[in-house]
Amino acid sequence: MKLPQNKHFVSSHLGSSLKDQEDVDAFEIIPETGRGLELYLKRQAMKDERLGVMRTYLVRLKRTGELVGYFSLKAGLVSLNEKIASGKVTFDTLPGVELANFAVNSAFAQKHNAKGLGFLLFSRLIAPFVKEQAKTLGIYMLYLFALPYERLMKAYENYGFYRLPPHAEDQLHQRLKPTYDKSCIFMYQPLSEM
């Protein structure tokens, strides 16, 4: 499988290089609201990688090898259109890929005075990679659970993600939201719109 890359960035699976641990240890996220993403990468990502429950990709600047950011993907499905009939709950399911973790290395961004890296990584690496996977798997959407910070939610909207109507969002959160994402908001983007 070809890993995400373009003329500026190259990615690799976490743990595929001897340099990974050193770079992960130096990875930092500012502001403090992203601390959970930093801790995930440093404390849990390698375990999930070994178990096969999530794939984490380290993104490096091709020219220098510096760690720019990381993202984690996992397969999933989304349940919609819940109905209760004859005491039974039914719903439709749509196949998707969850963008479970996504962060830019603040140390890299500050060193290079780089702005807009998140959008660049999403639009030039993540979205094309997921679309490429859709050639061999049924994937209707890319989705995520965003931290409920207005600035972050707006950024994801600018990336092309949507929220469900409030009633549908509440139903989906009751069925699908992982316990560690208890305050996060489901957002999605159909592959046909990428």
C-alpha positions as CSV (number, residue, x, y, z in Angstrom):
1,M,0.0,0.0,0.0
2,K,1.3,3.4,-0.9
3,L,1.5,5.7,2.1
4,P,0.4,9.4,1.9
5,Q,2.9,11.7,0.4
6,N,3.3,14.6,-2.0
7,K,6.2,16.8,-3.2
8,H,6.6,18.4,0.3
9,F,5.5,15.8,2.8
10,V,6.1,12.1,3.3
11,S,4.4,9.9,5.9
12,S,5.2,6.6,7.5
13,H,3.6,4.2,10.0
14,L,4.5,4.9,13.6
15,G,7.3,2.7,14.6
16,S,8.7,2.1,11.1
17,S,11.8,4.2,11.7
18,L,14.4,4.2,14.5
19,K,14.0,8.1,14.6
20,D,10.3,7.8,15.4
21,Q,10.6,7.6,19.2
22,E,13.0,10.6,19.5
23,D,10.6,12.7,17.3
24,V,7.5,11.5,19.2
25,D,9.2,12.5,22.5
26,A,9.9,16.0,21.2
27,F,6.4,16.4,19.7
28,E,4.3,19.1,21.3
29,I,0.9,20.7,20.9
30,I,0.1,24.2,21.9
31,P,-2.5,25.4,23.0
32,E,-3.2,23.2,26.0
33,T,-6.5,22.1,24.6
34,G,-4.7,19.7,22.3
35,R,-2.8,18.0,25.1
36,G,-4.8,14.8,24.8
37,L,-3.6,14.4,21.2
38,E,0.0,14.8,22.4
39,L,-0.5,12.3,25.1
40,Y,-2.1,9.8,22.8
41,L,0.8,9.9,20.4
42,K,3.3,9.5,23.3
43,R,1.5,7.0,25.5
44,Q,-1.0,5.0,23.5
45,A,-0.5,5.2,19.7
46,M,2.2,2.5,19.6
47,K,0.0,0.0,21.6
48,D,-2.9,0.7,19.2
49,E,-0.6,0.2,16.2
50,R,0.5,-3.2,17.5
51,L,-3.0,-4.3,18.2
52,G,-4.2,-3.1,14.8
53,V,-7.1,-1.1,16.1
54,M,-5.7,2.2,14.7
55,R,-3.1,3.2,12.2
56,T,-1.0,6.2,13.1
57,Y,1.0,8.1,10.4
58,L,3.8,10.4,11.1
59,V,4.1,13.2,8.6
60,R,7.6,14.6,7.9
61,L,8.9,17.4,5.7
62,K,10.4,15.5,2.8
63,R,13.4,17.9,2.5
64,T,14.6,17.7,6.1
65,G,12.9,14.8,7.7
66,E,11.4,17.0,10.5
67,L,8.2,15.8,12.1
68,V,5.4,18.1,10.9
69,G,2.4,16.3,12.4
70,Y,0.5,13.1,12.7
71,F,-2.8,11.5,12.1
72,S,-4.6,8.3,13.0
73,L,-7.2,6.5,11.0
74,K,-9.5,3.6,11.8
75,A,-12.3,1.8,10.0
76,G,-15.8,2.4,11.2
77,L,-19.5,2.9,10.4
78,V,-22.0,5.5,11.2
79,S,-25.6,4.8,12.1
80,L,-28.3,7.3,11.0
81,N,-32.0,7.5,10.6
82,E,-33.0,5.8,13.8
83,K,-36.5,4.6,14.0
84,I,-38.4,2.8,16.7
85,A,-41.1,0.4,15.5
86,S,-42.8,-2.3,17.5
87,G,-40.4,-1.7,20.3
88,K,-37.4,-2.3,18.1
89,V,-34.7,0.3,17.3
90,T,-33.6,0.2,13.7
91,F,-31.2,2.4,11.8
92,D,-29.2,2.7,8.6
93,T,-25.4,2.3,8.5
94,L,-22.9,4.0,6.3
95,P,-19.3,2.9,6.0
96,G,-16.6,5.4,6.9
97,V,-13.1,6.0,8.1
98,E,-12.6,7.9,11.3
99,L,-9.9,10.5,11.5
100,A,-9.4,9.6,15.1
101,N,-6.4,11.9,15.8
102,F,-4.9,14.7,13.9
103,A,-2.4,17.3,15.1
104,V,0.4,19.6,13.9
105,N,3.7,19.6,15.7
106,S,3.8,23.1,17.4
107,A,7.6,22.9,17.6
108,F,7.8,22.6,13.8
109,A,5.2,25.3,13.2
110,Q,6.9,27.8,15.5
111,K,10.4,27.0,14.2
112,H,9.3,27.6,10.6
113,N,6.7,30.3,11.3
114,A,4.3,28.0,9.4
115,K,0.5,28.8,9.3
116,G,-2.2,26.7,7.8
117,L,-0.4,23.4,8.2
118,G,-3.5,21.5,9.4
119,F,-5.4,22.4,6.3
120,L,-2.4,21.6,4.0
121,L,-1.9,18.2,5.6
122,F,-5.6,17.4,5.5
123,S,-6.2,18.5,1.9
124,R,-3.0,17.2,0.4
125,L,-2.4,14.0,2.3
126,I,-5.3,12.7,4.4
127,A,-8.2,13.4,2.0
128,P,-6.4,12.0,-1.1
129,F,-5.2,8.9,0.9
130,V,-8.7,8.1,2.1
131,K,-10.1,8.6,-1.4
132,E,-7.4,6.2,-2.7
133,Q,-8.5,3.6,-0.1
134,A,-12.1,3.9,-1.3
135,K,-11.0,2.3,-4.6
136,T,-10.7,-1.0,-2.8
137,L,-13.1,-0.6,0.2
138,G,-16.6,0.7,0.5
139,I,-16.1,4.1,2.2
140,Y,-18.9,6.7,2.1
141,M,-17.5,9.3,4.4
142,L,-14.6,10.5,6.5
143,Y,-15.7,11.4,10.0
144,L,-14.3,12.6,13.3
145,F,-15.2,13.6,16.8
146,A,-14.0,17.2,17.3
147,L,-13.2,18.8,20.6
148,P,-16.0,21.3,21.2
149,Y,-13.9,24.5,20.8
150,E,-15.4,27.0,18.4
151,R,-12.1,27.7,16.7
152,L,-11.5,24.0,16.0
153,M,-15.1,23.4,14.9
154,K,-14.8,26.3,12.4
155,A,-11.5,25.0,11.1
156,Y,-13.1,21.6,10.4
157,E,-16.0,23.3,8.7
158,N,-13.5,25.1,6.5
159,Y,-12.0,21.7,5.7
160,G,-15.5,20.7,4.4
161,F,-16.9,18.8,7.4
162,Y,-20.5,19.1,8.5
163,R,-22.5,18.6,11.6
164,L,-25.7,16.7,11.8
165,P,-29.0,18.4,12.7
166,P,-29.3,18.6,16.6
167,H,-31.8,15.7,16.9
168,A,-29.8,13.4,14.6
169,E,-26.5,14.4,16.4
170,D,-28.0,13.5,19.8
171,Q,-29.2,10.1,18.6
172,L,-25.8,9.4,16.9
173,H,-23.9,10.4,20.0
174,Q,-26.0,8.1,22.2
175,R,-25.2,5.1,19.9
176,L,-21.7,5.8,18.5
177,K,-19.6,8.2,20.5
178,P,-16.7,6.5,22.3
179,T,-16.5,7.2,26.1
180,Y,-13.2,9.0,25.8
181,D,-14.8,11.4,23.3
182,K,-17.6,12.3,25.8
183,S,-17.5,16.0,25.1
184,C,-16.7,15.8,21.4
185,I,-18.9,16.6,18.4
186,F,-19.4,14.2,15.5
187,M,-18.6,15.8,12.1
188,Y,-18.5,14.2,8.7
189,Q,-17.5,14.7,5.1
190,P,-18.8,12.5,2.2
191,L,-16.0,11.4,0.0
192,S,-18.0,12.6,-3.0
193,E,-17.4,16.2,-1.8
194,M,-13.6,15.8,-1.2
